[in-house]
Each structure stands twice: as structure tokens, then as C-alpha cells.
Amino acid sequence: MERGVIIISLLAAVMFSAIGVVYANHMERTLFVTLQGLQTERDNLNLDWGRLQLEQSTWATHARIEGIARKQLGMSQPNFDEVVVIRP
């Protein structure tokens, strides 16, 4: 009788251990798929960040700003005789 209880206890322990291994493998695969998705999203965001930095540098070029100042604001470079130097 005592021997049968030990065998049943060991069998139950082996079954719980097997179920635990299957569950751990399933969780590992699920987390790995999530990790790959997040890495792909990170890479896409890094690409977007690079594009936005390039766009910002394009919009902030001196030639573009000078062109807008001349066309939209009617500004121009002053002549030499129009420059007034103020000294303290």
C-alpha cells in the first residue's frame, strides 16, 4: 500500500513537471514573438526619427529661411550706406 502511494505521488510529480515544462516553452515562444514585434517597431521608429531629423534640417536651411524672408516678408539685405553702427 505504501509503495503504491509513493508511485502515484512520483507519477503526479512527473506529470506536473511535464505540464510546467510545456507551459514554460509556450510562454517563452509567446514572449519571443512579442520581443520580435517590439524590435521591429523600434526599428521603424528609428527610421521615422531619422527621416524627421532630415526633414527638420531641410526646413531650417539658411537659403530657405532667406527665401521666405525675401518673398513673404519683403525683407532684403541692407546696402552699405543703410547700415548704422551704434557704439557704446
Secondary structure, 3 states (H helix, E strand, C coil): CHHHHHHHHHHHHHHHHHHHHHHHHHHHHHHHHHHHHHHHHHHHHHHHHHHHHHHHHHHCCHHHHHHHHHHCCCCCCCCHHHCCCCCC
